[in-house]
Amino acid sequence: MKSEPDVYGIDHLEAETTTLWDGIRNYQARNFMRAMQIGDQAFFYHSNTKPPGIVGLMEVIETGLIDPSQFDPGSKYFDPAARREAPRWDCARLRFGRRFPQLLSLDTLRQSFTADQLPVVRKGNRLSILPVPEPTAHRLLELLAA
């Protein structure tokens, strides 16, 4: 799961302990989030920073929540087509897991994985939520422990 550290980073999550992962406005990313289950682990990836990369781990603690920002005209995530009786966007609640001792940079990820193994390394990828296959997740954890 990607976020810009100056908007919402690992420091924010660690301080708050839990967060509502809202504001997802891409149907494919939304569908990946809908596939999440309570207890799933998610890598926290800092994007749009130098260097971008994986900085921590989160746990999914609630799923299938209606994203309240879609109804708020003051929110940058407001969706005028969304209706309370027919919401278009949902979100999940995540809990801080841990911060990794060092960032695992996008450059290192590109050297270690193909786009099929880890979609975030694909050039031009803009999705903020991507699935990580289990074998890849295990390898990432090994790299982060090294």
C-alpha positions as protocol buffer text, in pm:
chain_id: "A"
residue {
  index: 1
  type: MET
  ca { x: 0 y: 0 z: 0 }
}
residue {
  index: 2
  type: LYS
  ca { x: 153 y: 328 z: -116 }
}
residue {
  index: 3
  type: SER
  ca { x: 130 y: 673 z: 37 }
}
residue {
  index: 4
  type: GLU
  ca { x: 334 y: 989 z: 15 }
}
residue {
  index: 5
  type: PRO
  ca { x: 520 y: 1036 z: 345 }
}
residue {
  index: 6
  type: ASP
  ca { x: 441 y: 1407 z: 364 }
}
residue {
  index: 7
  type: VAL
  ca { x: 67 y: 1332 z: 321 }
}
residue {
  index: 8
  type: TYR
  ca { x: 45 y: 1018 z: 536 }
}
residue {
  index: 9
  type: GLY
  ca { x: 361 y: 827 z: 619 }
}
residue {
  index: 10
  type: ILE
  ca { x: 479 y: 557 z: 854 }
}
residue {
  index: 11
  type: ASP
  ca { x: 542 y: 823 z: 1121 }
}
residue {
  index: 12
  type: HIS
  ca { x: 174 y: 921 z: 1112 }
}
residue {
  index: 13
  type: LEU
  ca { x: 58 y: 561 z: 1139 }
}
residue {
  index: 14
  type: GLU
  ca { x: 296 y: 480 z: 1421 }
}
residue {
  index: 15
  type: ALA
  ca { x: 177 y: 785 z: 1618 }
}
residue {
  index: 16
  type: GLU
  ca { x: -193 y: 709 z: 1557 }
}
residue {
  index: 17
  type: THR
  ca { x: -161 y: 328 z: 1588 }
}
residue {
  index: 18
  type: THR
  ca { x: -453 y: 273 z: 1345 }
}
residue {
  index: 19
  type: THR
  ca { x: -584 y: 450 z: 1037 }
}
residue {
  index: 20
  type: LEU
  ca { x: -870 y: 442 z: 793 }
}
residue {
  index: 21
  type: TRP
  ca { x: -709 y: 383 z: 451 }
}
residue {
  index: 22
  type: ASP
  ca { x: -946 y: 603 z: 256 }
}
residue {
  index: 23
  type: GLY
  ca { x: -937 y: 818 z: -56 }
}
residue {
  index: 24
  type: ILE
  ca { x: -879 y: 532 z: -301 }
}
residue {
  index: 25
  type: ARG
  ca { x: -1030 y: 648 z: -629 }
}
residue {
  index: 26
  type: ASN
  ca { x: -912 y: 384 z: -872 }
}
residue {
  index: 27
  type: TYR
  ca { x: -1144 y: 88 z: -930 }
}
residue {
  index: 28
  type: GLN
  ca { x: -863 y: -167 z: -964 }
}
residue {
  index: 29
  type: ALA
  ca { x: -695 y: -49 z: -641 }
}
residue {
  index: 30
  type: ARG
  ca { x: -1037 y: -49 z: -471 }
}
residue {
  index: 31
  type: ASN
  ca { x: -1095 y: -407 z: -583 }
}
residue {
  index: 32
  type: PHE
  ca { x: -755 y: -514 z: -448 }
}
residue {
  index: 33
  type: MET
  ca { x: -853 y: -355 z: -116 }
}
residue {
  index: 34
  type: ARG
  ca { x: -1188 y: -537 z: -125 }
}
residue {
  index: 35
  type: ALA
  ca { x: -997 y: -866 z: -150 }
}
residue {
  index: 36
  type: MET
  ca { x: -815 y: -798 z: 178 }
}
residue {
  index: 37
  type: GLN
  ca { x: -908 y: -997 z: 484 }
}
residue {
  index: 38
  type: ILE
  ca { x: -878 y: -921 z: 853 }
}
residue {
  index: 39
  type: GLY
  ca { x: -534 y: -1030 z: 970 }
}
residue {
  index: 40
  type: ASP
  ca { x: -366 y: -975 z: 633 }
}
residue {
  index: 41
  type: GLN
  ca { x: -31 y: -798 z: 645 }
}
residue {
  index: 42
  type: ALA
  ca { x: 43 y: -507 z: 414 }
}
residue {
  index: 43
  type: PHE
  ca { x: 375 y: -348 z: 326 }
}
residue {
  index: 44
  type: PHE
  ca { x: 382 y: 30 z: 376 }
}
residue {
  index: 45
  type: TYR
  ca { x: 550 y: 188 z: 73 }
}
residue {
  index: 46
  type: HIS
  ca { x: 654 y: 554 z: 66 }
}
residue {
  index: 47
  type: SER
  ca { x: 597 y: 695 z: -282 }
}
residue {
  index: 48
  type: ASN
  ca { x: 679 y: 1027 z: -446 }
}
residue {
  index: 49
  type: THR
  ca { x: 987 y: 1074 z: -230 }
}
residue {
  index: 50
  type: LYS
  ca { x: 1362 y: 1028 z: -275 }
}
residue {
  index: 51
  type: PRO
  ca { x: 1414 y: 738 z: -263 }
}
residue {
  index: 52
  type: PRO
  ca { x: 1076 y: 563 z: -269 }
}
residue {
  index: 53
  type: GLY
  ca { x: 1050 y: 223 z: -103 }
}
residue {
  index: 54
  type: ILE
  ca { x: 909 y: -8 z: 161 }
}
residue {
  index: 55
  type: VAL
  ca { x: 935 y: 133 z: 513 }
}
residue {
  index: 56
  type: GLY
  ca { x: 710 y: -80 z: 732 }
}
residue {
  index: 57
  type: LEU
  ca { x: 437 y: -331 z: 786 }
}
residue {
  index: 58
  type: MET
  ca { x: 67 y: -289 z: 869 }
}
residue {
  index: 59
  type: GLU
  ca { x: -212 y: -527 z: 962 }
}
residue {
  index: 60
  type: VAL
  ca { x: -565 y: -518 z: 820 }
}
residue {
  index: 61
  type: ILE
  ca { x: -807 y: -495 z: 1115 }
}
residue {
  index: 62
  type: GLU
  ca { x: -1135 y: -401 z: 941 }
}
residue {
  index: 63
  type: THR
  ca { x: -1256 y: -437 z: 584 }
}
residue {
  index: 64
  type: GLY
  ca { x: -1559 y: -339 z: 380 }
}
residue {
  index: 65
  type: LEU
  ca { x: -1598 y: 2 z: 543 }
}
residue {
  index: 66
  type: ILE
  ca { x: -1770 y: 281 z: 353 }
}
residue {
  index: 67
  type: ASP
  ca { x: -1524 y: 558 z: 270 }
}
residue {
  index: 68
  type: PRO
  ca { x: -1673 y: 870 z: 431 }
}
residue {
  index: 69
  type: SER
  ca { x: -1460 y: 1110 z: 224 }
}
residue {
  index: 70
  type: GLN
  ca { x: -1666 y: 1037 z: -88 }
}
residue {
  index: 71
  type: PHE
  ca { x: -1962 y: 1225 z: 68 }
}
residue {
  index: 72
  type: ASP
  ca { x: -1765 y: 1524 z: 202 }
}
residue {
  index: 73
  type: PRO
  ca { x: -1771 y: 1821 z: -39 }
}
residue {
  index: 74
  type: GLY
  ca { x: -1473 y: 1967 z: 148 }
}
residue {
  index: 75
  type: SER
  ca { x: -1258 y: 1659 z: 85 }
}
residue {
  index: 76
  type: LYS
  ca { x: -1026 y: 1626 z: -213 }
}
residue {
  index: 77
  type: TYR
  ca { x: -1170 y: 1272 z: -237 }
}
residue {
  index: 78
  type: PHE
  ca { x: -1532 y: 1393 z: -270 }
}
residue {
  index: 79
  type: ASP
  ca { x: -1724 y: 1205 z: -538 }
}
residue {
  index: 80
  type: PRO
  ca { x: -2040 y: 1388 z: -647 }
}
residue {
  index: 81
  type: ALA
  ca { x: -2171 y: 1067 z: -808 }
}
residue {
  index: 82
  type: ALA
  ca { x: -2156 y: 873 z: -480 }
}
residue {
  index: 83
  type: ARG
  ca { x: -2479 y: 841 z: -284 }
}
residue {
  index: 84
  type: ARG
  ca { x: -2517 y: 729 z: 76 }
}
residue {
  index: 85
  type: GLU
  ca { x: -2768 y: 466 z: -38 }
}
residue {
  index: 86
  type: ALA
  ca { x: -2524 y: 354 z: -311 }
}
residue {
  index: 87
  type: PRO
  ca { x: -2162 y: 426 z: -208 }
}
residue {
  index: 88
  type: ARG
  ca { x: -1898 y: 380 z: -475 }
}
residue {
  index: 89
  type: TRP
  ca { x: -1588 y: 368 z: -258 }
}
residue {
  index: 90
  type: ASP
  ca { x: -1489 y: 176 z: 48 }
}
residue {
  index: 91
  type: CYS
  ca { x: -1185 y: 152 z: 267 }
}
residue {
  index: 92
  type: ALA
  ca { x: -1011 y: -59 z: 529 }
}
residue {
  index: 93
  type: ARG
  ca { x: -876 y: 9 z: 876 }
}
residue {
  index: 94
  type: LEU
  ca { x: -509 y: -75 z: 931 }
}
residue {
  index: 95
  type: ARG
  ca { x: -294 y: -104 z: 1241 }
}
residue {
  index: 96
  type: PHE
  ca { x: 74 y: -17 z: 1266 }
}
residue {
  index: 97
  type: GLY
  ca { x: 281 y: -334 z: 1264 }
}
residue {
  index: 98
  type: ARG
  ca { x: 642 y: -230 z: 1260 }
}
residue {
  index: 99
  type: ARG
  ca { x: 893 y: 0 z: 1102 }
}
residue {
  index: 100
  type: PHE
  ca { x: 1181 y: -162 z: 919 }
}
residue {
  index: 101
  type: PRO
  ca { x: 1536 y: -66 z: 1026 }
}
residue {
  index: 102
  type: GLN
  ca { x: 1608 y: 67 z: 677 }
}
residue {
  index: 103
  type: LEU
  ca { x: 1406 y: 149 z: 369 }
}
residue {
  index: 104
  type: LEU
  ca { x: 1400 y: -113 z: 96 }
}
residue {
  index: 105
  type: SER
  ca { x: 1433 y: 117 z: -206 }
}
residue {
  index: 106
  type: LEU
  ca { x: 1255 y: 89 z: -537 }
}
residue {
  index: 107
  type: ASP
  ca { x: 1595 y: 48 z: -704 }
}
residue {
  index: 108
  type: THR
  ca { x: 1671 y: -253 z: -484 }
}
residue {
  index: 109
  type: LEU
  ca { x: 1323 y: -393 z: -549 }
}
residue {
  index: 110
  type: ARG
  ca { x: 1379 y: -361 z: -925 }
}
residue {
  index: 111
  type: GLN
  ca { x: 1712 y: -548 z: -893 }
}
residue {
  index: 112
  type: SER
  ca { x: 1551 y: -826 z: -688 }
}
residue {
  index: 113
  type: PHE
  ca { x: 1209 y: -883 z: -847 }
}
residue {
  index: 114
  type: THR
  ca { x: 1036 y: -892 z: -1183 }
}
residue {
  index: 115
  type: ALA
  ca { x: 710 y: -704 z: -1242 }
}
residue {
  index: 116
  type: ASP
  ca { x: 527 y: -1038 z: -1227 }
}
residue {
  index: 117
  type: GLN
  ca { x: 675 y: -1109 z: -884 }
}
residue {
  index: 118
  type: LEU
  ca { x: 621 y: -757 z: -749 }
}
residue {
  index: 119
  type: PRO
  ca { x: 394 y: -528 z: -955 }
}
residue {
  index: 120
  type: VAL
  ca { x: 520 y: -208 z: -788 }
}
residue {
  index: 121
  type: VAL
  ca { x: 844 y: -235 z: -989 }
}
residue {
  index: 122
  type: ARG
  ca { x: 655 y: -203 z: -1318 }
}
residue {
  index: 123
  type: LYS
  ca { x: 737 y: 127 z: -1490 }
}
residue {
  index: 124
  type: GLY
  ca { x: 450 y: 375 z: -1482 }
}
residue {
  index: 125
  type: ASN
  ca { x: 261 y: 188 z: -1211 }
}
residue {
  index: 126
  type: ARG
  ca { x: 26 y: 432 z: -1041 }
}
residue {
  index: 127
  type: LEU
  ca { x: -190 y: 201 z: -829 }
}
residue {
  index: 128
  type: SER
  ca { x: -173 y: 273 z: -458 }
}
residue {
  index: 129
  type: ILE
  ca { x: -274 y: -80 z: -359 }
}
residue {
  index: 130
  type: LEU
  ca { x: -124 y: -390 z: -516 }
}
residue {
  index: 131
  type: PRO
  ca { x: -128 y: -755 z: -417 }
}
residue {
  index: 132
  type: VAL
  ca { x: 202 y: -917 z: -320 }
}
residue {
  index: 133
  type: PRO
  ca { x: 224 y: -1291 z: -389 }
}
residue {
  index: 134
  type: GLU
  ca { x: 311 y: -1493 z: -78 }
}
residue {
  index: 135
  type: PRO
  ca { x: 652 y: -1616 z: -203 }
}
residue {
  index: 136
  type: THR
  ca { x: 744 y: -1255 z: -285 }
}
residue {
  index: 137
  type: ALA
  ca { x: 627 y: -1138 z: 59 }
}
residue {
  index: 138
  type: HIS
  ca { x: 852 y: -1397 z: 226 }
}
residue {
  index: 139
  type: ARG
  ca { x: 1149 y: -1287 z: 14 }
}
residue {
  index: 140
  type: LEU
  ca { x: 1079 y: -920 z: 95 }
}
residue {
  index: 141
  type: LEU
  ca { x: 1080 y: -998 z: 466 }
}
residue {
  index: 142
  type: GLU
  ca { x: 1412 y: -1180 z: 425 }
}
residue {
  index: 143
  type: LEU
  ca { x: 1563 y: -879 z: 248 }
}
residue {
  index: 144
  type: LEU
  ca { x: 1429 y: -644 z: 514 }
}
residue {
  index: 145
  type: ALA
  ca { x: 1577 y: -858 z: 792 }
}
residue {
  index: 146
  type: ALA
  ca { x: 1923 y: -859 z: 633 }
}
